[in-house]
Amino acid sequence: MKLALLFAVICGVNALDVDTIPHDKCGVTTYVNDATELELYALGEDRTLLHKRQLCTGGWTKWTSMGGVFTSGPRVIMNFNHEAEVFILGADKTLWHKRAVNRNSTQFTAFRTMGGHFSSPPTVITDSEGLIHVYVRGMDRALWHKMQKRLDDGTLGWHDWNSLGGTLTSSPQALVDSEGLVHVFARGMNRALLHKETIFNATWHVSWTAWESLGGNLASAPKAVALGDSVNFIEIFARAADKGLWRKRQVLDVENKEEPVKWSVWEALGGLFSSGPAAIVNANGNLDVFGRGTDKGIWHKQQIVANDEGNEDWTPWNSLGGIVSTSPEVVKEEEGLVHVFARGVDRAIWAKYQVRGANSSVSWTPWYSLGARTLKYNC
């Protein structure tokens, strides 16, 4: 913090414009295409976007360059035609976009600018009508929003950028809950978790709530860790100032008939981490949580059912090994098995995944390299 403020004084920058908490670093983005093949996107050493695709026959394609000059990793989402759409922050601080022209993401349109002036990677969702929404932190630290619209000729266009306010000190994280409503999370100025959501108002139109603080003392952004679990409640994980992993979740308040769903207090899950967490719902409907430890290895913790009443417990933290330089990225394949990816200290992308053995037991493969020379970037 002192170094950041000293830099601001020397360079004549307003101290309020300097982030006082270091950004987590990421190295790869995952996507599952319409053929249920995994795809990887990374930032090359020349700052172009790199792409690699799993083959249905086994193995992977070579890394290919998709061009451009970028400062963030991409966000990739499937549109209503089951094609990949890519959104990424350019070196000019504007948002850039390209779209696959087939379902298997083998050919793409050229990059086109979406304008704006931003300070974080985007977060992207599709709503209940299949329209894409993009959220990103502006240079003013507010949350900015752009969404698709249906034109008179039946094609899709884009609305203008719209500010949703707030003062964010991390990249935003958006998701759609089981009711089709949008939630956005980010770290605030006081390190607490901020939350904003859409609601149905008295006329049954969708509107936004004001920003609310969910407390906490976050040392990481809530990066890709706000998940709808098997009972359709939201789970949020973050690394706190004590370097441990903490959790906050929606819970049922049966005595409150007007607002039966509320937020729990923050719960400590322990561990000692040098990155923000990643989390995913596994094939059994339970949560798997991952983080980069202070030993540069990937650590894993799993939610389990503790008794016949369905009460939950957690396994101890277990090391998955590796020597990585970024936060992990996790994805679930068609059969429900989990794959973990991270950028190694050799700048290549490394992978590890679950395999099913005898009696349906699940184990992990050794780490293996997928090659490339990549840059790490702010998550």
KAUR-V358311 format. One record per residue. PSI is psi in whole degrees, -180 to 180 (* if undefined). Layout:
BEGIN
psi=PSI
psi=PSI
END
This chain:
BEGIN
psi=-44
psi=-40
psi=-39
psi=-43
psi=-37
psi=-42
psi=-43
psi=-41
psi=-45
psi=-41
psi=0
psi=27
psi=139
psi=128
psi=-27
psi=-16
psi=0
psi=125
psi=127
psi=-1
psi=128
psi=146
psi=141
psi=153
psi=139
psi=165
psi=-13
psi=149
psi=137
psi=157
psi=141
psi=118
psi=-177
psi=-21
psi=12
psi=25
psi=143
psi=143
psi=146
psi=141
psi=132
psi=167
psi=118
psi=168
psi=-19
psi=9
psi=14
psi=162
psi=128
psi=149
psi=138
psi=139
psi=138
psi=143
psi=142
psi=-21
psi=0
psi=152
psi=-169
psi=156
psi=170
psi=158
psi=134
psi=148
psi=135
psi=7
psi=-171
psi=172
psi=114
psi=161
psi=-2
psi=170
psi=167
psi=164
psi=132
psi=135
psi=154
psi=128
psi=-177
psi=-16
psi=8
psi=31
psi=150
psi=137
psi=133
psi=133
psi=134
psi=148
psi=124
psi=169
psi=-20
psi=7
psi=7
psi=165
psi=138
psi=155
psi=140
psi=159
psi=140
psi=145
psi=6
psi=167
psi=-18
psi=9
psi=44
psi=-19
psi=142
psi=156
psi=170
psi=156
psi=139
psi=142
psi=145
psi=6
psi=-164
psi=179
psi=106
psi=165
psi=15
psi=162
psi=158
psi=165
psi=140
psi=139
psi=165
psi=139
psi=-175
psi=-14
psi=3
psi=9
psi=144
psi=137
psi=136
psi=132
psi=140
psi=151
psi=129
psi=173
psi=-20
psi=6
psi=2
psi=163
psi=129
psi=147
psi=137
psi=137
psi=157
psi=157
psi=153
psi=125
psi=168
psi=-29
psi=6
psi=-10
psi=174
psi=136
psi=-165
psi=139
psi=167
psi=162
psi=141
psi=131
psi=133
psi=14
psi=-162
psi=167
psi=100
psi=141
psi=22
psi=171
psi=146
psi=159
psi=122
psi=149
psi=161
psi=128
psi=-177
psi=-15
psi=1
psi=12
psi=152
psi=137
psi=139
psi=134
psi=147
psi=164
psi=139
psi=-176
psi=-33
psi=18
psi=1
psi=161
psi=127
psi=149
psi=138
psi=141
psi=159
psi=148
psi=161
psi=123
psi=-171
psi=-24
psi=13
psi=27
psi=155
psi=131
psi=171
psi=141
psi=168
psi=160
psi=139
psi=151
psi=131
psi=14
psi=-165
psi=172
psi=77
psi=138
psi=12
psi=160
psi=154
psi=70
psi=114
psi=38
psi=5
psi=105
psi=141
psi=123
psi=-167
psi=-16
psi=15
psi=21
psi=162
psi=135
psi=134
psi=134
psi=147
psi=153
psi=133
psi=180
psi=-20
psi=7
psi=3
psi=166
psi=135
psi=157
psi=141
psi=143
psi=160
psi=140
psi=163
psi=128
psi=94
psi=-20
psi=-13
psi=100
psi=-28
psi=-44
psi=79
psi=-16
psi=128
psi=175
psi=136
psi=170
psi=163
psi=137
psi=133
psi=130
psi=4
psi=-160
psi=174
psi=110
psi=151
psi=15
psi=166
psi=165
psi=167
psi=147
psi=154
psi=150
psi=124
psi=-175
psi=-22
psi=4
psi=7
psi=168
psi=138
psi=131
psi=140
psi=153
psi=161
psi=119
psi=172
psi=-12
psi=6
psi=5
psi=166
psi=132
psi=151
psi=140
psi=141
psi=138
psi=138
psi=160
psi=125
psi=-27
psi=-180
psi=-20
psi=-4
psi=10
psi=146
psi=158
psi=178
psi=143
psi=161
psi=162
psi=135
psi=131
psi=130
psi=7
psi=-158
psi=161
psi=97
psi=162
psi=5
psi=171
psi=152
psi=156
psi=130
psi=149
psi=151
psi=130
psi=180
psi=-37
psi=3
psi=1
psi=147
psi=138
psi=139
psi=134
psi=148
psi=159
psi=126
psi=172
psi=-14
psi=6
psi=-4
psi=163
psi=130
psi=153
psi=155
psi=140
psi=161
psi=147
psi=149
psi=129
psi=-154
psi=147
psi=29
psi=18
psi=150
psi=131
psi=175
psi=141
psi=166
psi=162
psi=143
psi=150
psi=138
psi=10
psi=-163
psi=158
psi=110
psi=162
psi=148
psi=156
psi=163
psi=132
psi=*
END
